[in-house]
Amino acid sequence: MESTGGTSAPPPADAEVHRRLVYGDESALAEVYATYGGLVRRVAVRVTRSPAAAEDVAQEVFAHLWGRPYTYDARRGSLRT
């Protein structure tokens, strides 16, 4: 993969899922949640030190991704980051 400015292109799977999110494919959101939901919650628990707050954070993250998928910038990292 060609790199520009120290960053690389997103993995092909990320690019495809992102495209599907932009077109409103609910199954793409389910895939992202199944893949990254646990990670998002674990990181949020570490930051907030509250499982309830972490669940709220996770919901906000995925609601934002669903509502504004075009704000994801693959040049800044994969969907995982």
C-alpha positions in Angstrom: 0.0 0.0 0.0 1.2 3.5 -0.8 1.8 5.8 2.1 1.3 9.5 2.2 2.5 11.7 4.9 3.3 8.8 7.2 -0.2 7.3 7.0 -1.4 4.5 4.8 -4.7 3.8 3.1 -7.4 2.1 5.2 -7.6 -1.6 5.0 -9.9 -2.7 2.1 -12.5 -4.0 4.5 -12.7 -0.7 6.3 -13.1 1.2 3.0 -15.9 -1.1 2.0 -17.7 -0.9 5.4 -17.3 2.9 5.4 -18.8 3.1 1.9 -21.8 1.0 3.1 -22.2 3.2 6.1 -22.3 6.3 3.9 -25.1 4.7 1.9 -27.1 3.9 5.1 -26.5 0.1 5.2 -27.6 -0.9 8.7 -25.7 -4.2 8.4 -22.5 -2.3 8.0 -23.1 -0.6 11.4 -23.8 -4.0 12.9 -20.5 -5.3 11.5 -18.6 -2.3 12.9 -20.3 -2.7 16.3 -19.6 -6.4 16.4 -16.0 -5.8 15.5 -15.2 -2.8 17.6 -17.9 -2.5 20.2 -16.1 -4.4 22.9 -12.9 -2.4 22.3 -14.8 0.9 22.5 -16.4 -0.1 25.8 -13.1 -1.4 27.3 -11.3 1.9 26.4 -14.2 3.9 27.7 -14.2 2.0 31.0 -10.5 2.7 31.4 -11.1 6.4 30.8 -14.3 6.9 32.7 -13.9 4.2 35.4 -17.6 3.6 35.1 -19.2 0.8 33.1 -22.4 2.8 32.9 -20.6 5.9 31.5 -18.6 3.6 29.2 -21.8 2.2 27.7 -23.1 5.8 27.1 -19.8 6.6 25.4 -20.0 3.5 23.2 -23.6 4.4 22.2 -22.5 8.0 21.3 -19.5 6.7 19.3 -21.6 4.4 17.2 -24.5 6.9 16.9 -22.1 9.5 15.6 -20.6 7.0 13.1 -24.1 6.1 11.9 -25.4 9.7 11.8 -22.3 11.2 10.2 -20.3 8.5 8.5 -18.7 11.0 6.1 -16.8 12.6 9.0 -14.6 9.4 9.2 -11.2 10.3 7.6 -9.3 7.2 6.6 -6.1 9.3 6.4 -6.3 9.6 10.2 -6.4 5.9 10.8 -8.5 2.8 10.5 -12.0 2.4 11.9 -10.3 0.7 14.9 -8.6 3.9 15.8 
